[in-house]
Amino acid sequence: MGLVSGFLSVYGVKIFIWLTYWSFFTLTARFIVTAVNAWRYIVFTRRSPDMPVLYKIQWLLQNMSNCSAVIVAGLYWIVLYSGQPDTFISINSHALNSVLVIVDVMVSRAPVRVQHLVYTFLFMLVFTIFTVVYWAAGGTNHKGQHYIYSTLDYTHKPWLAVAMIAGVLLIAVPLVQIIVYGFFRLRICIEGLSSSFAARTTQKSCNGENRCGPGHTVGGLDLRCSNAMHNKDREAGARRWLLLRRHTWRQG
């Protein structure tokens, strides 16, 4: 959708001057790399003790696109939106991008770290430098005006531009990273509650039947029981499993 939204735009190569498409092409690249990594894992079914290069690239793109997509959506709807009906391309670039980010955070296993806001900060800083260079070189927007955004008019409103840049880099980036991290922690809590419920349900089934077939598994742990297995052994095994899961959540 990112490629379609970009290259079907009526603005031609001018799309490359806007933060919207910097963010959306980064998001598109992130999902492409994620798909490649997923298929490689399925086909080769192997794990390396070290993180492969493509995984590192995926994580870098994830950190940049998570925050930048939400920031782009926020800036558009709060600062730039004129109130007129929007096209599908605009909605795709300024709304669905954030939806995709939140859904991916909630369903994937990729961790989110607050300190990784530095990658989005650098991403935004590079775009800011680009806007200054573009303005100094005499670049114009799609209407022929000597700025990319009206809020970044370095000629007539330099202090507004400085305030906007400072607000994005020092307030919006950390705030959005914390929000995305909150969704990540929510996913961990939901996963923990569902795993605990499944463990208790399986344990009750074992207590009632005195034996469990190989299909009674929880999170990869086979909770088989037989007539020789006592209730205390089963409870201790379930507790060890929960402790192991909690340790894994803290590390991940």
N, C-alpha and C positions, 0 to 999 in steps of 0.2 A: 504493500500500500504506500510505503514511503516513496519508492521509485515512481509509482504511478502518479501520486500527488505532486511530485516534483516536476517530472518531465512532461506532464500534461498541462502544467501551469501556463497561463497566457503571458507570463512575465519573462520567459526565456531564461537566459543566463543570469538575469538579475536575482533569481532565487538563491544563488550562492552567496549573496551579501547578507541574507537574513539569518538571524539566530534560529528561527523556526526550522529551516532546512538543515542547518548545521546539526541541530539536535535530532531531527527526524532521520537523517541519513546515518547518524551514529547509532540510533536505535535500530534501524534496519540492519546495519552491519552487525550489531550485537546479536540479533535473532538469527541471522545467517550463520554466524560462527557457532552459536548455541546449537542450531540444528545439525551442523557438521559434527560437533563434539558428541551429540547424542547418538547419531548414526554410527560414528566410529566406535563408541562404547558398545552399542548393540552388536555390531558386526564382529569386533575383535574380542569383546567380553573379557577385558583384562584391566587390571589396575596397576598403576605405577606408583612406587613409593614417593616419587617426586611429582609435582604438578606439571603436566605437559605445557608446552609453550602456548598451544591453542586455548587451554583452560585459562592461562594467565591473561591472554588477549580478551577472552570472553569476560572475565571478571573486571578487567579495566574498562571495557566498553559498557558493561553493566553499571559500574559505578558512575560513569560519566552520563549515560543516557537516563538512568533513574531520576536523578535530580534535575537535569537540564530539561527533560520532558515536562515535568511538573512545573518548573519555573516558567518555561515558555507558555504553557497553558495559563498560568496565573497572570503573567504580564499581559497576555493578549486580552483575556476577558476583563481584567481590572483596569488596564491602562489604555489599550488600543482599540477595543471593540467599540464600534460606532452605534450599535443598536439596530443596524440593518440586518435583514435575513442573510445568513451565511451559506456559501456553497458547500457541497460535500467535501471538496478538497480542503477547504478551510477548517471544517469540523474535524476531518480526519487528521489534520496537522496540529490542531490546537485543543482537541478533546480526547479523541480515541487514543492518542499517544499516551496520555496519562493513565487511561483505563488499562491499556496493555501492560504498562509498567506495574501497576498495582496487582493485576491478575498474576503476572509472572512472579512477583515477590511472594504472593500467597500460595502458589502451587509448586514452585521450583524448590530445589534443595540448596540453591546458592545462598551463602550467608551474606549479611549486610553488616558493615562496621561503621560506626559513627566517624572514626578517624579517617575513613576513606573519602570524606568530603573534600580532601585536598585535591583529588582528581577532578572533581567538578569545578573547584575553585580555579585550577589551572586551565581547564577548558574554557571557562568564562573569561579568564584573564587573556587568553590567546584571542578570543573573539573581540574583546575590548581593544586590544592592540591593533587588530585588523581594522576596526572601525576608524581608529585614529589615522592609520596609514592610508586607508581608502579616502577619508575626508581630505587629508593633506595632499593627496595625489589628484584631487579634483573630481573624485567619483561622485555619482549622483544615484538617486533611487529610481524606481520605475516611472516616476512623474517628472524626472529631470531636476529634482530639488537636491541641493548640495548637502545631503545627509542621508543616512540609512533609515533612521527613525526620528520622528520629530523630538523625541525626548533625548536624542543624542545629537542635537544640533550644536556642534562645537563653535560655529561661527556666531550665532545670535544668542544662544542660551548655554554658555559654557558651564555655568554653575549648576543648572538643572541636569546637565549631562553628568557632571562629577557626582552630584547627589544620587542620580539613578544608578551609576556604576557602583558607588560605595554601598548603596542599599542592597543591590543584588549580591555583591561579593561578600559583604560582611554580615548581612541579615538573612537574605533569602536562601543562600546556599546552605548555611548551617541549619536553618529552620527546616528546610525541606528534607535534608539528610536525616534529621531527627524524626520527622514524620514517616519517612520511608523505613527507618529502623524500627519505629513503632509497629508498622505493619508486619515486619519480619518477626518481632517478638510475639505479636498476636498469633502468627502462624505457628510458632514454637509452642505457645500455650495450648492452642487447639490440638496440635499433634500430641502433646503430652496428655491432655485429658482423654482423647480418643484411645491412646495406647493403654492408659491406666484402666479405662472402662473395659477394653478388650481383654486385658489380662485378668481382671476380676471375673468377667463373664466366663472365660475359659477355665479358670480355677473352680468356679462353681460347677461347671459341667463335669470336670474331673471328679469333684467330690461326690456328685450324684451318680456317676457311672462307674467309678473305681477304675476306669481305664479310658484312655484317649487314643484315638488313632493318629496316624502320622499327619492327618489334615489339620489337627488342632495346633496351629502355630500362631505366634503373636510377634510381629516385628522381626521375623527370622528366628525366633527362639521356639524350639519344639518342646511343648509342654506335655510330653507323653507321661502317662502314669499307668501303673499296673496294680494288681492286688498287693504287691509287696511294697508299694510306695505309700508312705504314711502322709497324713495331712500336713504335719509340720514340715516335712521335706518339700512338699509342693509350695507351701507358703514361703519358706526360705528361698526357694528358687525364684519365685515371683518377685520377692523383695530384692534379690540380687539383680534381677533383670531391670527393675525400675531404677535402682541405683546406677546401673551401667548406662541406662538411657539418659538419666539426668546429667551424668558426667559427660556424655557425648554432646548433649545440648549446650552445656557450658563451653565446651571446646569449639563447637561448631557455630 
